[in-house]
Amino acid sequence: MSQSLEQPDHGPHITITYCTQCNWLLRASWMASELLNTFGTELGSVTLVPGTGGVFHIDVDGTLIWERKRDGGFPDAPELKRRVRDIALPDWRLGHADRGSE
């Protein structure tokens, strides 16, 4: 008997596209871990997509929430979590991370 490993299609889908030439895999995977640790099963998926040419951007269900060149670098963890929450899970409480945005 075979069991399907697929999860139901629920929750927001996060895509982190990073530059392989710039060696940003570790940064992208750390950000993915931060999101998974915070939002857990509320997320549908967190996907890492290799790219080139200095690309680093984060999308939530196809909506761009961070772009390295546009936004001036990389987000810190609280800012990334706020942006994901604001787009995908507006009722989610981030605890102490919310204090910085008030």
Protein Blocks (a to p, Z undefined) as FASTA:
>chain_A
ZZdfbdcdedjdddddddfklopmmmmmmmmmmmmmmnmmmpfbdcddddeehiacddee
hiafbdfklnopaadfklmmmmmmmmmmmmbcehjmmmmmZZ
